[in-house]
Amino acid sequence: MTKSEPNFTAVALAYREGQVAPKVVAKGRGLIAQEIIKRAKEAGIYVHESGELVALLMQVDLDDRIPPQLYVAVAELLAWLYRLEQGKTNPLVNKSANTKITPKILGSN
């Protein structure tokens, strides 16, 4: 499936220190997903591709926090991203992960 197909999806998460959990701040399919990712890249925000995680996050309502069932998966990604931003992780170790912590854009194809 290519990123121009209508089933292509993207989800943007935002997390601020002190929040209980990250929130879904944008999500969409097809052209909307492409625009979310385009704007993220223009803003210098990395994009991480994970079809399985995006499929789960697409079920979360806009402006809602992620459910507890996704805490571990998202926390692991955020921890890796934090290490990447601090220069403690080699970005080539996980070629599919290239994201900043806040906000984080997830795309699936």
N, C-alpha and C positions, 0 to 999 in steps of 0.2 A: 504494500500500500504506500502510495506517495503522500507527501505532506500536502498536496493540493486536493486530495480526495476529501469528500465531505465527512468521512469517519475519523479524520485526523483530529485529535483533541489536545487541548493544553489547559493546564491549571496553574494559577499563580498563587503562591502562599506568602504570607507576611507574618513575621514574628518580631515582637518587640520584647526586650528584657522586662521581666515582671509579669508577662502574660501567662495565662495557664497553658495555652497551646497555640500553635500557629493557626491563622485564619485563612480561609479561601477568599481571596480578594478579586479574582477574575477567573473565568473559565469559559470555554467555548469549543465549538467544533468547526471544521472546515476553515472558511475565510477568517472567522473570529479567532480561531486558534492560531492561524498564521499571523494575524495582527498582534496578538499577545506576545508571541515569540519575537516578532520583528521589533516591537517596541522595547522588549527586554534587551535584545542585542544592541539596539541603538543606544540604550542607557548604560551599556557596559555590564549588564547582568548576564551571568552565565546561564546556560540552559542544560538541564539534566533530562535525559530521555529514559523513561521507565513506564512502559505500557501498562504493566500490572498496577503500579501505584497510581497512575493517572486514572485508570478505570475506577479504582476505589474512590479517589478524590472527586471524580465527576459526580458521585452520588451525594456529596456534601453540598448543602445549600450555600449560596453566595453569602459572605459575611459571617458564616458559622465557623466555629473552631473545628479542627479535625477531631474525629472521634478517638476515644482512648485506644481502640483496637489498632490505630495507625501510629500511635506514639512512638513505639520502638523503631519502626521502619523510618519514620521521618526524623527521629532523634539521631539515628545512625548516620543518615544523610547530612543532617546539620552539623554533626560532630566532624565528619569528614571535610565538609566545606569550611568549617572554622579552621581546621588544621591547614587546609589549602590556602586560605586567606592569610594565615600566619606564617606561611612559607615552610610549614613542617611536613607537608605531604607533596609528593611528586604528582602533578596532574596527569602524567602519563600512566600512572598505576591503574587508574580507572578512567579509561578513555571516554566513557559515556557520561561521566560526571564533570560538568564544568559550570558550577553555579555559585553565586554569592548567597550569603545567608538570608538577607532580607532585601527585597522580596525574592522568592525563589520561583522560577517558572519551570513547570514540568510539561513536557510534550510527549506524545506517543504517536507512532505511525503505524 
